[in-house]
Amino acid sequence: MVHPGVPTYAIVDDDSDMLPEQMPRYVKTGYELGLEGTHVERLAALLTGREIVRPPRPVAVLAPRFAQTLRGAAPCQEGPPRDAAELGARYARRDAERRAGKAKAG
């Protein structure tokens, strides 16, 4: 379905109740963890028309209270990203820090 004035779009949701014709533009996120680096890469590819060079990483699932903790976190001290690649790198760095923290907590 094409909307006048909208050249491209992406759908981000943790539920998969999309129409069949919407599925190619759909990025499924996780309920507990939300948007991750792999999702950002896929969104950038959908919105810019570029292909993802590497396969997506598996998504880790954390405790449901993680989202509540994240809402109370301090705002990011980094400036706005220059482009989608930098944004993806930031998410990848954050994901790695989360995995390291989880492994340390054991």
Wavefront OBJ file of the C-alpha trace (Angstrom):
o trace
v 0.000 0.000 0.000
v 1.510 3.309 -1.095
v 0.683 6.598 0.592
v 1.137 9.853 -1.335
v 4.177 11.766 -0.123
v 5.741 8.787 1.679
v 8.448 7.293 -0.555
v 9.431 4.500 1.844
v 8.499 3.218 5.281
v 9.274 0.573 7.880
v 7.124 -1.001 10.576
v 8.664 -1.593 14.022
v 6.627 -3.695 16.433
v 6.951 -6.508 18.978
v 3.778 -8.108 17.624
v 3.494 -9.753 14.211
v -0.110 -8.981 13.281
v 0.838 -7.347 9.974
v -0.846 -7.688 6.615
v 0.978 -10.017 4.187
v 1.964 -7.084 1.965
v 3.477 -5.279 4.993
v 5.755 -8.149 6.062
v 8.718 -7.153 3.822
v 8.809 -3.744 5.606
v 8.337 -5.198 9.115
v 11.063 -5.327 11.798
v 10.096 -7.454 14.806
v 11.513 -6.285 18.118
v 11.460 -8.085 21.456
v 8.983 -7.218 24.190
v 11.544 -7.098 27.017
v 14.605 -5.690 25.264
v 13.095 -3.460 22.595
v 15.120 -1.971 19.763
v 18.611 -3.441 19.279
v 21.512 -2.899 16.906
v 20.364 -5.560 14.445
v 16.966 -3.886 14.276
v 18.579 -0.511 13.559
v 20.655 -2.060 10.774
v 17.552 -3.617 9.209
v 15.624 -0.337 9.512
v 18.485 1.598 7.916
v 18.548 -0.921 5.063
v 14.784 -0.642 4.537
v 14.750 3.149 4.636
v 17.848 3.734 2.506
v 17.440 0.855 0.064
v 20.842 -0.624 0.986
v 21.358 -4.270 1.765
v 22.665 -5.542 5.101
v 26.188 -6.859 4.522
v 26.351 -9.302 7.435
v 23.692 -11.644 8.803
v 21.729 -10.423 11.848
v 22.932 -11.397 15.315
v 20.626 -13.341 17.614
v 18.536 -11.253 19.993
v 19.114 -11.754 23.723
v 16.094 -11.779 26.020
v 16.473 -10.116 29.409
v 14.221 -9.879 32.450
v 10.941 -7.950 31.961
v 11.989 -5.376 34.565
v 14.856 -4.320 32.264
v 12.542 -2.015 30.290
v 11.471 -0.307 33.515
v 15.123 0.172 34.523
v 15.972 1.542 31.089
v 13.197 4.156 31.294
v 14.828 5.599 34.418
v 18.345 5.666 32.933
v 20.250 8.900 32.449
v 20.090 10.388 28.929
v 22.831 9.517 26.472
v 25.873 11.792 26.737
v 26.876 11.258 23.099
v 25.802 13.740 20.459
v 23.462 12.733 17.660
v 24.841 10.111 15.253
v 26.213 11.317 11.908
v 24.497 8.544 9.954
v 22.802 5.149 10.182
v 26.159 3.332 10.339
v 27.211 5.278 13.455
v 23.821 4.687 15.045
v 24.144 0.952 14.344
v 27.648 0.960 15.856
v 26.326 2.619 19.023
v 23.614 -0.005 19.383
v 26.144 -2.788 18.761
v 28.414 -1.319 21.480
v 25.471 -1.102 23.882
v 24.472 -4.694 23.112
v 28.036 -5.895 23.791
v 28.106 -4.011 27.109
v 24.807 -5.606 28.105
v 26.064 -9.098 27.252
v 29.294 -8.487 29.211
v 27.321 -7.250 32.224
v 25.012 -10.250 32.070
v 27.961 -12.668 31.788
v 29.676 -10.958 34.738
v 26.506 -11.187 36.843
v 26.455 -14.823 35.842
l 1 2 3 4 5 6 7 8 9 10 11 12 13 14 15 16 17 18 19 20 21 22 23 24 25 26 27 28 29 30 31 32 33 34 35 36 37 38 39 40 41 42 43 44 45 46 47 48 49 50 51 52 53 54 55 56 57 58 59 60 61 62 63 64 65 66 67 68 69 70 71 72 73 74 75 76 77 78 79 80 81 82 83 84 85 86 87 88 89 90 91 92 93 94 95 96 97 98 99 100 101 102 103 104 105 106
